[in-house]
């Protein structure tokens, strides 16, 4: 019995110990579970609040406001096909987004129907383009239309932060199935099955990172990548991975799988272009292929999916071999997941990359977009613009912008060649010039294209709005001021009114100003002086001293006042104002030249048209600024001189000699910078080339800026919208006649073919022809022997326009100054020199002038 009791006691004791251990273990597990549950609940609540705050803000993405180009206008007679119109509408989103609009293509005819989200109202129209030309445009109600505007093209999204993000928002229904399959096969094969977390993959990647000593293995699901992209920094550490898990649970509990993939497709970073980050497949499709996402084929979808791993290392522009290798890995994964067949993968692998041209300036107009953003902030305030889902409509013509960028790219290669030749064998670093180009509608002030530099990725400094001395492209305002003064009844030196044949003296001269307290002694380009010349010749060959002499006759204050009224705000009444010593931006000068191209009306260049909200309600509408600053007759007469400059002056070789034959007017400029300003009946273009450090580029405007202008204009007039270039029409009171260049008299059939077209106010053109020489034998003898005064037909000024301002008093340094202050005239030829032509210096090739 005692033994039994002993064994029984031992058994009871052992059981009690095991019970206590089991109970302690259960308590420990329960305590751990409670602690885990408490910690999980705490962090789950914490990150639920973070997600709630982000969702409640109404903007998951940093950029949702969209910037649009100007609507394209289709007009009767344009060279357009229905297929081209359809392509334009597809790029705008028609048919793929029926709320935006739809179209039906029927051979040479297309029916367009804007939707409720369109920029336009919902009135549709049918456009007939038989024979490749717009034959007629008919509204839905049967009314004939002369023009119809298409849906504006999306340029880009507005950047909201310092990262300068570009994003084109897409819906899940916009994503092609091949894109979804490519992404899930390489990034998360079980995306549509799991609850947001792949624990087995996380553990596997954790072990791999620990054993290798590198943090390269992913392990994150698409949901976790989305959580990281929205809420976290990209650094890898354990705490961040735990936070990813908590946020992933929140996302999975709130959204469906298609919704999560849609957010991922709009958020994922795919590298950068220029200085902009590319976020989302919609933007990447345009950036790398120039296509809408729906248009991508299997190989292109695989390329984008492959870039997710390392966008910079796999950039197809910089590393095409790596990009192709990674693309093929994605295609193999798609075969493994049965998304595509092996034969389809083989065909896709054989495709080249087929990338869009890598010219960010051409496709996205980044300098233009920057200016639009700045103007929005100035006009409506920096009210979180990008997060308001605004639609910002602008003046830009995407086709013209592309042409402008290409012309600049081609032209600056030639400039660089000249710079390298100038540099020779010098070991000093080469300074390559910068460039700006502005294209403007001369009748509306609409900025159609803007290039602010040669490479936006390298420099975001916008030279289109940088102030530089205008040089000789300002000289036409001196001649315009002379015409304006004549129309107001103010006579120039000698008592006559100003015409294209007014005689000016181009000799070395010292000019006085500021009541004689200051002097100014300019020089011509390479010291080349021409003596007595006509005003038309002086402007065509950009003669400094002759132009300053005219400015003195008109009054330097009057010249400066006209310059300021045309947008050159810094102009002041000194002799140097006549040759462009004062600063203005290329954008200012585009507006200034609208005075000549638009009947004396100055148009302030504009880029912003209107801003609407998501409902289509207009938030801001921006007025246009126009002001009559010159008599229309004076504007046309100046334009006539600029036409002559284009045809036989300093830019003639660079423009007419390189195939641009359309009617045009223009002027070169050469100081430390090179300029060209010119226009046709429907397009103004200003080109500037210069160094950022203000050093002299030592290249004439005819060789640096004019070739870029010519290349741009040659391409522009091939577009339907700008192909209808026509000659300039004189206003009432102005006549255009042919003048013999040898005698400066009317040209007729008996004179040599040596004539030019010049415009005159009615009653001021020469009365005699080159074959008559004069009205009487006495005048004929006077011309041969140089006896007596030259006849001046310009004695009676024409009547001023009704309401014209009264004549302004001449400047103290103008033509009514004392005789002794006037520059001495060159010696006259003697009898035998006049009779037999002796005494002339060897003629030199005309050069553009320099201050």
Secondary structure, 3 states (H helix, E strand, C coil): CHHHHHHHHHHHHHHHHHHHHHHHHHHHHHHHHHHHHHHHHHHHHHHHHHHHHHHHCCCCCCCCCEEECCCCEEECCCCCCHHHHHHHHHHHCCCCCCCCEEEEEECCEEEEEECCCCCCCCCCEEEECHHHCCCEEEECCCCEECEEECCCCEEEECCCCCCCEECCCCCHHHCCHHHHHHHHHHHCCCCCCCCCCCHHHHHHHHHHHHHHCCCCCCCCCHHHHHHHHHHCCCCCCHHHHHHHHHHHHHHHHHCCHHHHHHHHHHHCEEEEECCEEEECHHHHHHHHHCCCHHHCCHHHHHHHHHHCCCCCCCCCCCCHHHHHHHHHHHHHHHHHCCCCCHHHHHHHHCCCCCCCCCCHHHHHCHHHHHHHHHHHHHHHCCCCHHHHCCEEEECCCHHHHHHHHHHHHHHHHHHHHHHHHHHCCCCCCCCCCEEEEEEECCCCCEEEEEECCCCCCCCCCCHHHCCEECHHHHCHHHHHHHHHHHHCCCCCHHHCCCCCCCEEEECCCCEEECCCCEEECCCCHHHCCCEEEEHHHHHHCCCHHHHHHHHHHHCHHHHHHHHHHCCCCCCCCCHHHHHCCCEECHHHHHHHHHHHHCCCEEECCECEEEEECCCCCEEEECCCCEEECCCHHHHHHHHHHHHHHHHHCCCHHHHHHHCCCCCCEEEEEECCCEEEEEECCCCEEEEEEECCCCCCCCCCHHHHCHHHHHHHHHHHCCCHHHCCCCCCCCCCCEEEEEEECCCCCECCCCCCCCEEEEEEECCCCCCCECCCCCCCHHHHHHHHHCCCCCCCCCCCCCCCCCCCCCCCCCCCCCCCCCHHHCCCCCCCCCHHHHHHCCCCCCCCCCCCCCC
